């Protein structure tokens, strides 16, 4: 991402829950030319923006490219595609592991890896299931017990009745034997509370469960030298198939190595067939080179490209850049180390040189009209005056300001002396 712009829409706070509106956000990203965002990156940007704003959900974040293309619209489809790709990779990885197990188990008994070919197909169940179960303990424990007992004893009240007449209307007569019946009432109540033991377990299935395994294994037979008429072995080889006992043993080993379960419906087949290849002659140099290249070099082809470019750059630096830089440094050192030439003269040559210099000086003085009574101070004064004239012609304003400053300083000096 080269540049990004984030816009937020934050609603006003309200006390009514029914009137609350969730905030939204829009993000415009400008991508580097030739680059694109993956589904994981788009989801990560949305989650990052949503986490920075309160009550903002990732589904309320809109991501748009600088070209106006909406990013992340098909998140569910992309997630399903990614999940399917992960499942396919997992399936191929597990099948390859099982194939390698079969080869490693059988190869030592048949003479090498090149004499075994195995193919395994595994059917997985990638559905996610979760189950919850509750188990009650049959051995109950008494938690509490309550017993209630009621007892009542008494006489039942008399009721007026009988033959119509005076006696029955006035009630029982005193002095006569009472015919009241005795009433007895008894009630027992008991309540017992038991503690019921309960176990709750939640089980979630694993990522991939094997539903069925199907394996096919082909092994090469044995080879022995043919015998001539006299019973001596020759250079020609003869194919000898494996017997049933060997095949059963190999089948059992292969089944145990990959976990074949007959109850699950797994199947495995081990067959002995002659391989169509040159079994009598060793591979030549070209085939060895091709095999070595495909096995060891081809997987690292991309890495070798970068190493090759790095070696070329190193050779260029050692053969071209470094010598050129050293040569330039040597030239600069030679320029700095150049010194004035030293004159080593013998005595005779030194005297001749002095005479020549004096002769040349006289000629110059004669041409300039100077006498032998040359005053060097006057000559210096004239040279200085000539330089001052040249400077005054070239920069008259600067010379005038300089003279003015000198005059002002000379005028201030006498004033200071008078005050003192």
Kinemage of the C-alpha trace (Angstrom):
@kinemage 1
@onewidth
@group {chain A} dominant
@subgroup {mainchain}
@vectorlist {calphas} color= white
{ca unk a 1} P 0.000 0.000 0.000
{ca unk a 2} L 1.488 3.315 -1.096
{ca unk a 3} L -1.093 5.636 0.465
{ca unk a 4} L -4.395 5.241 2.351
{ca unk a 5} L -7.288 7.560 3.250
{ca unk a 6} L -9.714 6.698 6.077
{ca unk a 7} L -13.129 8.370 6.470
{ca unk a 8} L -15.310 7.754 9.544
{ca unk a 9} L -19.045 8.309 9.981
{ca unk a 10} L -19.741 8.534 13.725
{ca unk a 11} L -23.440 8.888 14.683
{ca unk a 12} L -24.592 11.011 17.595
{ca unk a 13} L -24.935 9.333 20.946
{ca unk a 14} L -28.515 8.599 22.038
{ca unk a 15} L -30.116 7.222 25.178
{ca unk a 16} L -32.555 5.051 23.240
{ca unk a 17} L -31.182 1.684 22.225
{ca unk a 18} L -33.643 1.331 19.366
{ca unk a 19} L -32.360 4.535 17.794
{ca unk a 20} L -28.670 3.727 18.018
{ca unk a 21} L -26.831 3.581 14.712
{ca unk a 22} L -23.556 1.749 14.303
{ca unk a 23} L -20.565 3.766 13.050
{ca unk a 24} L -19.193 3.091 9.582
{ca unk a 25} L -15.849 3.628 7.907
{ca unk a 26} L -14.535 3.797 4.368
{ca unk a 27} L -10.904 3.208 3.437
{ca unk a 28} L -9.392 4.090 0.084
{ca unk a 29} L -6.017 2.507 -0.591
{ca unk a 30} L -3.617 3.316 -3.380
{ca unk a 31} L -1.588 0.238 -4.225
{ca unk a 32} L 1.878 0.079 -5.690
{ca unk a 33} L 1.729 -0.588 -9.407
{ca unk a 34} L 1.620 -4.284 -10.144
{ca unk a 35} L 0.648 -5.278 -6.590
{ca unk a 36} L -2.640 -6.611 -5.197
{ca unk a 37} L -4.014 -7.331 -1.728
{ca unk a 38} L -4.816 -10.890 -0.739
{ca unk a 39} L -7.988 -11.877 1.085
{ca unk a 40} L -6.132 -12.194 4.391
{ca unk a 41} L -4.630 -8.734 4.001
{ca unk a 42} L -8.040 -7.176 3.198
{ca unk a 43} L -9.550 -8.866 6.243
{ca unk a 44} L -6.639 -7.675 8.373
{ca unk a 45} L -7.079 -4.034 7.259
{ca unk a 46} L -10.806 -4.142 8.081
{ca unk a 47} L -10.165 -5.626 11.527
{ca unk a 48} L -7.470 -3.040 12.202
{ca unk a 49} L -9.784 -0.122 11.385
{ca unk a 50} L -12.689 -1.672 13.326
{ca unk a 51} L -10.524 -2.153 16.424
{ca unk a 52} L -9.549 1.536 16.446
{ca unk a 53} L -13.145 2.877 16.641
{ca unk a 54} L -15.593 1.976 19.445
{ca unk a 55} L -18.637 -0.095 18.381
{ca unk a 56} L -17.349 -0.310 14.821
{ca unk a 57} L -17.752 -3.739 13.256
{ca unk a 58} L -15.513 -5.097 10.538
{ca unk a 59} L -18.499 -5.688 8.225
{ca unk a 60} L -19.232 -1.942 8.390
{ca unk a 61} L -15.801 -1.095 6.971
{ca unk a 62} L -15.742 -0.559 3.203
{ca unk a 63} L -12.404 -0.971 1.440
{ca unk a 64} L -12.002 0.592 -2.011
{ca unk a 65} L -8.978 0.827 -4.287
{ca unk a 66} L -7.893 4.044 -5.996
{ca unk a 67} L -9.435 2.692 -9.222
{ca unk a 68} L -12.873 2.524 -7.596
{ca unk a 69} L -12.917 -1.260 -7.235
{ca unk a 70} L -14.505 -2.542 -4.038
{ca unk a 71} L -12.210 -4.924 -2.198
{ca unk a 72} L -13.489 -7.738 -0.003
{ca unk a 73} L -17.030 -8.032 -1.423
{ca unk a 74} L -16.730 -11.775 -1.875
{ca unk a 75} L -15.201 -12.505 1.513
{ca unk a 76} L -17.336 -15.581 2.096
{ca unk a 77} L -16.496 -17.043 -1.293
{ca unk a 78} L -12.830 -16.273 -0.780
{ca unk a 79} L -12.872 -17.884 2.638
{ca unk a 80} L -14.526 -20.960 1.206
{ca unk a 81} L -11.939 -21.075 -1.560
{ca unk a 82} L -9.115 -20.733 0.935
{ca unk a 83} L -10.625 -23.447 3.125
{ca unk a 84} L -10.972 -25.763 0.139
{ca unk a 85} L -7.375 -25.099 -0.849
{ca unk a 86} L -6.193 -25.850 2.686
{ca unk a 87} L -8.170 -29.077 2.735
{ca unk a 88} L -6.742 -30.150 -0.623
{ca unk a 89} L -3.186 -29.427 0.483
{ca unk a 90} L -3.733 -31.334 3.709
{ca unk a 91} L -5.124 -34.316 1.785
{ca unk a 92} L -2.175 -34.406 -0.641
{ca unk a 93} L 0.302 -34.053 2.223
{ca unk a 94} L -1.204 -36.953 4.180
{ca unk a 95} L -1.383 -39.171 1.093
{ca unk a 96} L 2.251 -38.478 0.295
{ca unk a 97} L 3.261 -39.351 3.849
{ca unk a 98} L 1.450 -42.675 3.660
{ca unk a 99} L 3.001 -43.465 0.265
{ca unk a 100} L 6.462 -42.783 1.661
{ca unk a 101} L 5.759 -45.043 4.643
{ca unk a 102} L 4.856 -47.937 2.342
{ca unk a 103} L 7.997 -47.449 0.250
{ca unk a 104} L 10.244 -47.260 3.325
{ca unk a 105} L 8.791 -50.490 4.726
{ca unk a 106} L 8.889 -52.584 1.524
{ca unk a 107} L 12.035 -51.224 -0.196
{ca unk a 108} L 14.603 -53.107 1.952
{ca unk a 109} L 12.978 -56.456 1.071
{ca unk a 110} L 12.686 -55.963 -2.700
{ca unk a 111} L 16.020 -54.274 -3.387
{ca unk a 112} L 15.551 -50.508 -3.203
{ca unk a 113} L 13.144 -47.620 -3.641
{ca unk a 114} L 13.186 -47.926 -7.426
{ca unk a 115} L 11.508 -51.317 -7.186
{ca unk a 116} L 8.415 -50.088 -5.323
{ca unk a 117} L 5.584 -47.884 -6.575
{ca unk a 118} L 2.748 -46.939 -4.219
{ca unk a 119} L -0.339 -44.794 -4.529
{ca unk a 120} L -2.616 -43.982 -1.599
{ca unk a 121} L -6.000 -42.273 -1.676
{ca unk a 122} L -7.447 -41.013 1.611
{ca unk a 123} L -11.032 -39.860 1.961
{ca unk a 124} L -11.373 -37.274 4.728
{ca unk a 125} L -14.398 -35.870 6.512
{ca unk a 126} L -13.695 -32.165 7.069
{ca unk a 127} L -17.062 -31.367 8.664
{ca unk a 128} L -16.886 -29.820 12.117
{ca unk a 129} L -19.198 -31.450 14.659
{ca unk a 130} L -19.725 -30.774 18.337
{ca unk a 131} L -21.854 -32.829 20.742
{ca unk a 132} L -22.916 -32.318 24.374
{ca unk a 133} L -23.905 -35.234 26.596
{ca unk a 134} L -25.261 -35.428 30.153
{ca unk a 135} L -24.698 -38.570 32.257
{ca unk a 136} L -26.573 -39.098 35.551
{ca unk a 137} L -25.023 -41.119 38.335
{ca unk a 138} L -27.268 -44.067 39.297
{ca unk a 139} L -25.888 -44.154 42.866
{ca unk a 140} L -27.916 -41.391 44.501
{ca unk a 141} L -26.973 -39.705 47.778
{ca unk a 142} L -29.608 -38.584 50.316
{ca unk a 143} L -29.434 -34.829 50.593
{ca unk a 144} L -32.344 -34.232 53.044
{ca unk a 145} L -35.226 -36.159 54.679
{ca unk a 146} L -38.441 -34.866 56.284
{ca unk a 147} L -40.991 -36.963 58.295
{ca unk a 148} L -44.388 -35.628 59.374
{ca unk a 149} L -46.868 -37.467 61.749
{ca unk a 150} L -50.428 -36.384 62.580
{ca unk a 151} L -52.672 -38.056 65.293
{ca unk a 152} L -56.093 -37.050 66.523
{ca unk a 153} L -58.541 -38.799 68.989
{ca unk a 154} L -62.014 -37.576 70.111
{ca unk a 155} L -65.812 -38.086 70.224
{ca unk a 156} L -67.907 -37.583 67.220
{ca unk a 157} L -70.622 -34.953 67.818
{ca unk a 158} L -74.175 -36.260 68.168
{ca unk a 159} L -76.638 -35.599 65.478
{ca unk a 160} L -80.305 -34.961 66.005
{ca unk a 161} L -82.462 -37.599 64.399
{ca unk a 162} L -84.812 -40.474 64.946
{ca unk a 163} L -88.598 -40.954 65.041
{ca unk a 164} L -90.351 -37.693 64.748
{ca unk a 165} L -91.655 -36.582 68.049
{ca unk a 166} L -90.864 -34.717 71.193
{ca unk a 167} L -87.893 -36.767 72.287
{ca unk a 168} L -86.101 -36.549 69.011
{ca unk a 169} L -86.611 -32.822 68.807
{ca unk a 170} L -85.424 -31.959 72.305
{ca unk a 171} L -82.212 -33.972 72.025
{ca unk a 172} L -80.689 -36.508 74.384
{ca unk a 173} L -82.153 -36.873 77.850
{ca unk a 174} L -79.854 -36.533 80.822
{ca unk a 175} L -79.199 -39.614 82.782
{ca unk a 176} L -79.491 -41.949 79.841
{ca unk a 177} L -76.452 -43.801 78.478
{ca unk a 178} L -74.681 -41.860 75.774
{ca unk a 179} L -74.274 -43.583 72.500
{ca unk a 180} L -71.399 -41.326 71.235
{ca unk a 181} L -68.727 -42.968 69.078
{ca unk a 182} L -64.975 -42.420 69.696
{ca unk a 183} L -63.007 -41.075 66.692
{ca unk a 184} L -59.285 -41.793 66.116
{ca unk a 185} L -57.155 -40.209 63.275
{ca unk a 186} L -53.491 -40.971 62.444
{ca unk a 187} L -51.383 -39.693 59.434
{ca unk a 188} L -47.663 -40.225 58.718
{ca unk a 189} L -45.880 -38.303 55.878
{ca unk a 190} L -42.228 -38.652 54.814
{ca unk a 191} L -40.192 -36.715 52.180
{ca unk a 192} L -36.655 -37.750 51.141
{ca unk a 193} L -34.534 -35.596 48.755
{ca unk a 194} L -31.677 -37.283 46.850
{ca unk a 195} L -28.616 -35.582 45.302
{ca unk a 196} L -28.465 -36.638 41.638
{ca unk a 197} L -24.935 -36.754 40.169
{ca unk a 198} L -24.656 -35.384 36.635
{ca unk a 199} L -21.713 -35.164 34.228
{ca unk a 200} L -21.867 -32.784 31.244
{ca unk a 201} L -19.271 -33.286 28.491
{ca unk a 202} L -18.835 -31.375 25.231
{ca unk a 203} L -16.969 -33.057 22.378
{ca unk a 204} L -15.738 -31.338 19.205
{ca unk a 205} L -14.538 -33.362 16.251
{ca unk a 206} L -11.032 -32.958 14.887
{ca unk a 207} L -10.152 -31.014 11.724
{ca unk a 208} L -10.070 -34.045 9.455
{ca unk a 209} L -11.353 -37.527 10.174
{ca unk a 210} L -10.348 -40.440 7.966
{ca unk a 211} L -13.350 -42.104 6.390
{ca unk a 212} L -11.558 -44.527 4.126
{ca unk a 213} L -8.066 -45.448 2.881
{ca unk a 214} L -7.374 -47.123 -0.447
{ca unk a 215} L -3.817 -48.148 -1.341
{ca unk a 216} L -2.263 -49.786 -4.403
{ca unk a 217} L 1.313 -51.101 -4.299
{ca unk a 218} L 3.336 -52.568 -7.163
{ca unk a 219} L 6.652 -54.296 -6.466
{ca unk a 220} L 9.242 -55.631 -8.847
{ca unk a 221} L 10.352 -59.240 -8.726
{ca unk a 222} L 13.776 -60.818 -8.436
{ca unk a 223} L 16.427 -61.223 -11.120
{ca unk a 224} L 18.988 -63.988 -11.483
{ca unk a 225} L 21.588 -64.872 -14.087
{ca unk a 226} L 20.585 -67.372 -16.693
{ca unk a 227} L 22.507 -70.636 -16.900
{ca unk a 228} L 24.040 -71.961 -20.052
{ca unk a 229} L 23.959 -75.575 -21.186
{ca unk a 230} L 26.814 -76.448 -18.917
{ca unk a 231} L 25.116 -74.898 -15.890
{ca unk a 232} L 27.398 -71.836 -15.720
{ca unk a 233} L 25.821 -68.373 -15.087
{ca unk a 234} L 25.772 -65.905 -17.973
{ca unk a 235} L 25.564 -62.103 -18.093
{ca unk a 236} L 21.901 -62.197 -19.115
{ca unk a 237} L 19.368 -61.734 -16.304
{ca unk a 238} L 16.102 -63.597 -15.899
{ca unk a 239} L 13.008 -62.284 -14.107
{ca unk a 240} L 11.684 -64.357 -11.199
{ca unk a 241} L 8.297 -63.362 -9.738
{ca unk a 242} L 7.672 -63.336 -5.993
{ca unk a 243} L 5.755 -66.200 -4.455
{ca unk a 244} L 2.461 -65.880 -2.615
{ca unk a 245} L 4.087 -66.045 0.811
{ca unk a 246} L 6.232 -63.011 0.086
{ca unk a 247} L 3.265 -61.079 -1.287
{ca unk a 248} L 1.185 -61.831 1.811
{ca unk a 249} L 4.036 -60.709 4.058
{ca unk a 250} L 4.483 -57.474 2.078
{ca unk a 251} L 0.731 -56.859 2.177
{ca unk a 252} L 0.676 -57.264 5.937
{ca unk a 253} L 3.622 -54.873 6.385
{ca unk a 254} L 2.081 -52.231 4.129
{ca unk a 255} L -1.307 -52.528 5.862
{ca unk a 256} L 0.163 -52.036 9.315
{ca unk a 257} L 2.367 -49.143 8.211
{ca unk a 258} L -0.571 -47.009 6.993
{ca unk a 259} L -3.197 -48.255 9.475
{ca unk a 260} L -5.577 -50.179 7.230
{ca unk a 261} L -8.845 -50.880 9.062
{ca unk a 262} L -11.136 -53.440 7.415
{ca unk a 263} L -14.074 -52.417 9.620
{ca unk a 264} L -13.841 -48.912 8.203
{ca unk a 265} L -13.867 -50.220 4.653
{ca unk a 266} L -10.159 -49.689 3.905
{ca unk a 267} L -8.584 -51.641 1.066
{ca unk a 268} L -5.003 -52.382 0.022
{ca unk a 269} L -3.662 -54.300 -2.936
{ca unk a 270} L -0.046 -55.465 -3.396
{ca unk a 271} L 0.839 -56.829 -6.847
{ca unk a 272} L 4.065 -58.243 -8.223
{ca unk a 273} L 4.795 -57.079 -11.788
{ca unk a 274} L 7.934 -56.811 -13.867
{ca unk a 275} L 9.084 -53.224 -14.340
{ca unk a 276} L 9.783 -52.150 -17.900
{ca unk a 277} L 13.277 -50.783 -17.481
{ca unk a 278} L 16.856 -51.745 -18.229
{ca unk a 279} L 17.532 -54.019 -15.316
{ca unk a 280} L 20.682 -55.591 -16.762
{ca unk a 281} L 22.631 -52.449 -17.624
{ca unk a 282} L 23.610 -49.659 -15.339
{ca unk a 283} L 22.446 -46.157 -16.268
{ca unk a 284} L 24.852 -44.182 -18.419
{ca unk a 285} L 26.408 -40.817 -17.534
{ca unk a 286} L 23.761 -38.740 -19.297
{ca unk a 287} L 20.861 -40.397 -17.485
{ca unk a 288} L 22.711 -40.034 -14.164
{ca unk a 289} L 23.222 -36.338 -14.829
{ca unk a 290} L 19.570 -35.846 -15.759
{ca unk a 291} L 18.408 -37.728 -12.667
{ca unk a 292} L 20.754 -35.756 -10.421
{ca unk a 293} L 19.585 -32.477 -11.946
{ca unk a 294} L 15.896 -33.271 -11.554
{ca unk a 295} L 16.326 -34.548 -7.994
{ca unk a 296} L 18.734 -32.078 -6.411
{ca unk a 297} L 19.042 -28.988 -8.636
{ca unk a 298} L 15.521 -28.433 -10.010
{ca unk a 299} L 13.927 -27.703 -6.587
{ca unk a 300} L 16.497 -24.929 -6.009
{ca unk a 301} L 16.384 -23.408 -9.511
{ca unk a 302} L 15.055 -20.036 -8.287
{ca unk a 303} L 17.733 -19.834 -5.591
{ca unk a 304} L 20.473 -20.632 -8.111
{ca unk a 305} L 19.301 -17.703 -10.269
{ca unk a 306} L 19.945 -15.220 -7.474
{ca unk a 307} L 23.283 -16.864 -6.634
{ca unk a 308} L 24.336 -16.642 -10.296
{ca unk a 309} L 23.449 -12.934 -10.464
{ca unk a 310} L 25.354 -12.337 -7.215
{ca unk a 311} L 28.436 -14.104 -8.617
{ca unk a 312} L 28.285 -11.974 -11.791
{ca unk a 313} L 28.098 -8.779 -9.715
{ca unk a 314} L 31.054 -9.949 -7.601
{ca unk a 315} L 33.137 -10.704 -10.702
{ca unk a 316} L 32.235 -7.306 -12.191
{ca unk a 317} L 33.288 -5.590 -8.979
{ca unk a 318} L 36.594 -7.497 -8.724
{ca unk a 319} L 37.577 -7.238 -12.407
{ca unk a 320} L 36.283 -3.800 -13.411
{ca unk a 321} L 35.168 -1.512 -10.573
{ca unk a 322} L 37.915 -2.274 -8.034
{ca unk a 323} L 40.870 -1.907 -10.485
{ca unk a 324} L 39.408 1.331 -11.879
{ca unk a 325} L 38.977 2.774 -8.365
{ca unk a 326} L 42.545 1.770 -7.396
{ca unk a 327} L 43.914 3.404 -10.525
{ca unk a 328} L 42.079 6.646 -9.824
{ca unk a 329} L 43.413 6.678 -6.263
{ca unk a 330} L 46.966 6.144 -7.506
{ca unk a 331} L 46.641 9.061 -9.939
{ca unk a 332} L 45.385 11.352 -7.162
{ca unk a 333} L 48.267 10.277 -4.902
{ca unk a 334} L 50.782 11.001 -7.658
{ca unk a 335} L 49.312 14.491 -8.092
{ca unk a 336} L 49.586 15.168 -4.379
{ca unk a 337} L 53.089 13.776 -4.088
{ca unk a 338} L 54.514 15.888 -6.903
{ca unk a 339} L 57.228 18.070 -5.430
{ca unk a 340} L 59.263 20.903 -6.835
{ca unk a 341} L 62.254 19.707 -8.822
{ca unk a 342} L 65.531 19.793 -7.006
{ca unk a 343} L 68.523 21.275 -8.786
{ca unk a 344} L 71.700 19.485 -8.025
{ca unk a 345} L 74.452 21.605 -9.537
{ca unk a 346} L 78.111 21.263 -9.275
{ca unk a 347} L 80.321 24.186 -8.198
{ca unk a 348} L 81.293 25.219 -11.704
{ca unk a 349} L 77.751 25.031 -12.970
{ca unk a 350} L 76.541 27.105 -9.950
{ca unk a 351} L 79.037 29.929 -10.649
{ca unk a 352} L 78.053 30.037 -14.324
{ca unk a 353} L 74.397 30.250 -13.346
{ca unk a 354} L 75.048 33.194 -10.988
{ca unk a 355} L 76.897 35.080 -13.706
{ca unk a 356} L 74.078 34.449 -16.164
{ca unk a 357} L 71.490 35.773 -13.680
{ca unk a 358} L 73.493 38.944 -13.048
{ca unk a 359} L 73.918 39.527 -16.778
{ca unk a 360} L 70.172 39.164 -17.357
{ca unk a 361} L 69.448 41.611 -14.531
{ca unk a 362} L 71.682 44.268 -16.066
{ca unk a 363} L 69.980 43.894 -19.421
{ca unk a 364} L 66.549 44.360 -17.817
{ca unk a 365} L 67.716 47.491 -15.979
{ca unk a 366} L 69.143 48.971 -19.143
{ca unk a 367} L 65.917 48.331 -21.054
{ca unk a 368} L 63.848 49.955 -18.302
{ca unk a 369} L 66.200 52.987 -18.240
{ca unk a 370} L 67.337 52.340 -14.702
{ca unk a 371} L 70.798 53.280 -13.525
{ca unk a 372} L 72.979 51.334 -11.260
{ca unk a 373} L 71.865 53.548 -8.345
{ca unk a 374} L 68.528 51.771 -8.230
{ca unk a 375} L 66.540 52.468 -5.105
{ca unk a 376} L 64.522 49.385 -4.214
{ca unk a 377} L 62.231 51.300 -1.805
{ca unk a 378} L 61.196 53.722 -4.535
{ca unk a 379} L 60.557 50.805 -6.859
{ca unk a 380} L 58.300 49.154 -4.281
{ca unk a 381} L 56.464 52.447 -3.698
{ca unk a 382} L 55.803 52.842 -7.431
{ca unk a 383} L 54.573 49.258 -7.699
{ca unk a 384} L 52.160 49.795 -4.757
{ca unk a 385} L 50.859 53.036 -6.301
{ca unk a 386} L 50.246 51.276 -9.589
{ca unk a 387} L 48.258 48.536 -7.820
{ca unk a 388} L 46.180 51.142 -5.931
{ca unk a 389} L 45.361 52.914 -9.202
{ca unk a 390} L 44.255 49.622 -10.768
{ca unk a 391} L 42.028 48.822 -7.786
{ca unk a 392} L 40.533 52.361 -7.834
{ca unk a 393} L 39.634 51.964 -11.489
{ca unk a 394} L 38.085 48.525 -10.938
{ca unk a 395} L 36.133 49.308 -7.722
{ca unk a 396} L 35.911 53.081 -7.141
{ca unk a 397} L 33.017 52.856 -4.652
{ca unk a 398} L 34.810 50.426 -2.349
{ca unk a 399} L 38.022 52.569 -2.392
{ca unk a 400} L 35.996 55.700 -1.594
{ca unk a 401} L 34.284 54.063 1.392
{ca unk a 402} L 37.673 52.794 2.606
{ca unk a 403} L 39.274 56.269 2.433
{ca unk a 404} L 36.263 57.788 4.218
{ca unk a 405} L 36.604 55.275 7.035
{ca unk a 406} L 40.344 56.017 7.363
{ca unk a 407} L 39.750 59.777 7.495
{ca unk a 408} L 37.046 59.425 10.135
{ca unk a 409} L 39.380 57.331 12.319
{ca unk a 410} L 42.227 59.886 11.971
{ca unk a 411} L 39.810 62.688 12.957
{ca unk a 412} L 38.711 60.817 16.101
{ca unk a 413} L 42.273 60.218 17.353
{ca unk a 414} L 43.170 63.967 18.004
{ca unk a 415} L 39.869 64.434 19.889
{ca unk a 416} L 40.725 61.609 22.194
{ca unk a 417} L 44.198 63.096 22.841
{ca unk a 418} L 42.733 66.534 23.744
{ca unk a 419} L 40.332 64.951 26.265
{ca unk a 420} L 43.188 63.115 27.868
